[in-house]
């Protein structure tokens, strides 16, 4: 694991195409101090948001990063791989009783 945080200071919109949040857009604001805020921009849960105490981000290649966080709101751990070359993402959301493959694109 590196000390460098490759997405610190960025705000990304995750547009889900598969998984339990398919057809929804979530905005994620990643801060340099390791905290983040997410907001649901559309769909049945539009307007909900949450502040998370910690996220992790690691560089895999120059264009590929993995990001993970535990949502205090939903109690799901969300882990996604972001490909900055084609803006596609894949990952998993899980808690103690559920596991979902998830995917989409981001901007």
Long-range contacts (C-beta under 8 A, 24 or more apart in sequence): 1-56, 1-58, 2-58, 2-59, 4-59, 5-30, 5-32, 5-34, 5-57, 6-57, 6-58, 6-59, 6-65, 7-57, 7-65, 7-67, 7-82, 8-32, 8-57, 12-82, 12-106, 12-107, 13-41, 13-106, 13-107, 14-80, 14-89, 14-104, 14-106, 15-104, 15-105, 15-106, 15-107, 16-102, 16-103, 16-104, 17-103, 17-104, 17-105, 18-101, 18-102, 18-103, 18-104, 19-93, 19-100, 19-101, 19-102, 19-103, 20-93, 20-100, 20-102, 21-102, 22-104, 30-55, 30-57, 30-67, 36-69, 38-71, 48-73, 78-102, 82-106
